[in-house]
Amino acid sequence: MPLSVAQLHSLRPDSPVPSLPESTQSDTPATLCLELFTTDPDTFGLYHVYANQPTHIPDESLGSVWDAPGLDGSFPPTCITDPASMGVPGVEGGCTHVATFAPFTNLTCSILMAWQYLGTNQKSTAELNQLAQFLAHPLCNPRELTGFHHSHEAKLLDQFLGMNNPFKEEYGWCQSAVMVHLPNEKSKWPSELAAPEMIIDGVWHWDLIDIITSAFQSEQFKTFHTMPFRQCWQVSDDCVIDILSEAYSSPEMLHAHEDINKLPCELDGDLEHVVVCLMLWSDSTHLTNFGDVSMWLFYMYFGNQSKYLRGKPTAMACHHVAYIPKVW
């Protein structure tokens, strides 16, 4: 019989593992057999108790959840500024690489366009001084400004954004219309279905199954806990305290894991049953640096990731689910 959550919580590291019956050939669909697995305590006396041996245990060291430049240690750079590594002509080891200044004519034009769209529409003296700093950039070549024209570079930018629209169907996005029932002040209706209806067009959304599939097939999957566990603190030889700090170490996840392992599986199948913890939010998002254009965004995190990793911006742990336009 598979271990229940109650049994899992009652077991100690030195408790004997209940004997499991040998598998027998039968036409009845099999269920996955669970066998207790306990990790060694770390330097703080924390250890994990799994219902079965996990396929992998993600790295949860301090270095995996921080990338602040003010702390000691190395962290991956967010951008590359070395001309040689960017393939800039005239730099040893470099060669022409369009991706470094796409979609503009050249690197210098892209730097000038970056200045154009920085700050307000009315450039001040301070911003003019900043322009001089842009022109002094190591990648800026004044000779490339010959024939520069703002409208031409802006047209190239529009074409680039049109070709790289993130809401394409091949990226998994779909556009739908949603019907909602509207309330009317000082009016009563026999039911919600009898209230006036309004169709909201232009709702972009991504199927949850596609998001899950994409995340589990990406490098991000290496940070996922596919099997929940009971986290314990070995205070002393006769004192063990449960630690509740993550979704994947919660009783709810343990119960869900127990339930899915009771489901039938293919005979001789060795596929792991995984509980995917989805954490959904919705909020209004400001779209511009000026004006009041905004839209409602639905986004999602995976509870299979550590909360510390989900709070790390460079981890790219947030997944967009839907964009809902405002109608007024």
N, C-alpha and C positions, 0 to 999 in steps of 0.2 A: 504494500500500500504506500502511496506517496506520503511524504511527511506533511502534516498540516501546519498552519501558521502557529497554532497553539503549541504543537510539539517542538517547532523550531525555536520558539521563545523559551521553552522550558529546558532546552538542552544546554549544557555547559561545554567548554572546550574539551574537558576530560571525560565527557559522557560517552558511553559506548554507542556506536551507530547501530540502529535497529537493522536486523537482518532482513533482506529483501528476498521475496520468492523468485526462484529461477523462472526465466521466461519460457513459456511453452508455446508450441505451435497451435494456433487456433485461427478460425475464420473470423473471430471477433476482433474489431479494430483495437490495436494496442494503444496504451497510454505511456507517456514518458515516465520512466522510473527516476525518482530523486534520491540522492544519497548525500548525506551531510558533508560539507566541506568547510573547514575553518582555516583562516589565514593566521600567520604568526603575528603576535603583538608587535607594534612598532615602538619607537622610543618613548612614546607617550602612553603606552599600554593599551592602545586602540587596536581592535582586530575585527574582522568580518566573519559572520557565520552565514554561509550560503546553504540553500536547500539542495544544491548540486554543485559540482565543480564548474566554475564559469569558464567560458571559452577564452575570455581575456579580461584583464583588470586594468582599466585606464590609469595613466600616470596622473596622480593628484598631488605631486610635489609643488612646493612654492613656485618654482620656476615655470610650471605649466600654466599658472593662473595669473601671472603678472608680466607686464612689459613696460613698466614705468622707467623712463631714462634716469630718474633720480635715485633709483635703487642700484645696489651693486649687482654685477652680473651682466651677461650678454642677453640681448633680446633682438629679434628679427627686425630689420629696418622696414619702415612702411613705404619708403620710396628710395630710388636709386639716384644719387646725384653725381656719381663718378662719371666724367665724360667718357673715359676709356671703356667702362662697362656698359654705357648706353649706346656705344657705337657711333660717336660723333666724328665726322670727317676731320682729318688733320691731327687726331689724337692717337697716339701709339696704341695699336691693338684694336682700333675702332673701324667701323665701316658704316655706310649709310643705313639707317634703320628708321623707316617711315613711322613706326609705331611710337617713337619718342616724341613726335610733334603732330601726329594726326589729330584733327583733320586739316590742319593749316598748311600753308605753302612750305614753311621751313621753321626751324626752332626759334629764330628771332621773331618771326611774325606771331608765333604762338605765345611768346613771352609778352609781346606788346598787346595782344588781345587779352591776355590774363590781366594786364594792368587796366585795360579799358573796362572790364567787367568787375573790377575790384572797387568796393566802396560805393559812393553816391554817383549820380549822373553829372553833378557839377564838381569838377575836379578842383581841389584847393591847392594852395601853395605847397602844403605838406605832401599832398599826393603827387605834385609835380616833382618834388624832391625824391619821392619814392619811385617815380618813373626813371629818374637818373640811376637809381639803384638797380632797377630792372635792366636798364641798358648796359650797366656794368657787370651783369651776370656773365659768368664764364662761357655760357652757351650762346650768348647774344653776339651776333656778327652784324655790325651796322651795314656792311655791304649787301646783306640779304634784304635790307629794307627798300632797296631800289624797286620802284613800281608798287610799293605797298599801298593798298586801298582797303578801307574798313569794310565797305559793302561786299567786296570780293571775298574777304576772309569770313565775313558773317554768312555769306551764301554757302561757303564750304562747310561751315559749322552746321547749318541747317540740313544740308545734304547728309552729313555724317550722322546726325541724330536721327534722321529719317531712316537711314539704312540700319541703324543699330537700335531700333525701337525695342525696349525691353518687354513690351506687351505683345510680342508676336506669338502666334499659335504654336510654332515649333518650340517655344520656350515653356509651353504648358499653360499659358494664360488663355482664358475664355472671356468673352463679353456677353453679358446677359441683361435682361430687363426684369425688374422686380416690381410686383404689384403690392401696394400697401393701402390699408383702409385709414381714412383721415377722420379725425374728430372734428366736430363743428360746435362752436360755442353756442350755448343755450338751445341746443337741439338734442333730441333723444331718438335713439334708434332701438328697435326690438332686439337686435344682436349686432355684433361687430361686423358680421358678413353683410348686413344691410347698410352699413356706413358708406359714404362716397369712396370711390377707388381712385388711385393715382398710380400711373406707371412711371417708374424711375428707370431711364435708359442709361447706358454707359457704365454699368457696374462691372469692373474687371475683377476676376477671381481666379484662383488656382486651386485645383482639386487637392484635397488633403492627402489622398493616396499618392499622388504624384510628388508632393512635397516630402512625404515619408520615404518614398522610394529613392528620390534624389539624394536626400540626406544620408540614407543608409548605404548608398553607393559612392559617397564622397569620402574625402580624407577626414571629414568631421566625425565620421562614424567611430574612429579610433578613440574618441573621447566619450563615447556612449557607454553607459552601464547597461548591458543587455540582461543582466540577472540581478534582481533586487537582493538585499541582504539585511541581516540584523547587525548593526554596529554596536559594539560593546566596549566598555572601558574596564580593564582589569585593575581596579583600585588596589586590591590586596588579594591574598590567596583565597579568601572566603567572601570577597565582595566584588560583584560585577554589576555595572550600571549600564543601562541601555542609553545610547546616544541617538537623538532624533534631530537631524540637521539637514537632510536632503530628501527629495521626493522618492528616490530609489531606495532609501532605507526606512521608509514609512510602513506601518502595518497595512495600509491600503494597497501599496504596491505588492507586498508579500501575499496578501489575499488574492489579488488579481493574478499573480504569477501561479499561485496554487490552482486557481480556477482554470486557467488556460492549459495547464499541464494535465488536467483531468479530461480534456477534450481528446477525442480519438485521433490517432495519427496513422500514417501509412505503415504497414508491416515492414519491418527492417528499416524504417526511416530513421535518419539521424539528424534531422533538421531541428534546430533549437526553437522553442516557443518563447517569443519575446513580447513583453508588455511595452507598448509605446505610450509614454506619458506626454500628452499634449497640453500646453499651457497657452491659452488664447487671451489676447488683450485687444481693446479698441480705443482709439483716441483721435481727436482732431489734429491734423498736421498742417503747419504753415508751409506753403510751397514757395514763397518768394522772400527776398530780402527787403522788398518794398511792396506796399499794397496790402490787401487783406485776403488774397486768394488762398483757400485752404480746402482740404477734403478729409473725409473720415477714412482712417486706415485700420484694417484688421491685421494683426501680426501674431506670430506664434513662436514659442520656444519649446525645446524638448526637455522634459523633466528628467530624461535619462542622462543629461549633462549636469555637471556640478554647478551650483548657483554662483560660485566664484568665477567659473569659466563663462557662464551666461552674462555676467557683468563686465566681461572683458571686451571692449569694442573691437579690437583686432581679431577676435575669435570668430566674428561674423556668425554668431549663434542665432540671430533673429531671422525669421522667415516671413515674408509678406504673403498674406493669404488673400486679401481683397482690398480694393479701392472703391469707395462709395462716394460719388460726387454730391455736393451740396446743391439743393434745388432752390434755395433762397438765402 
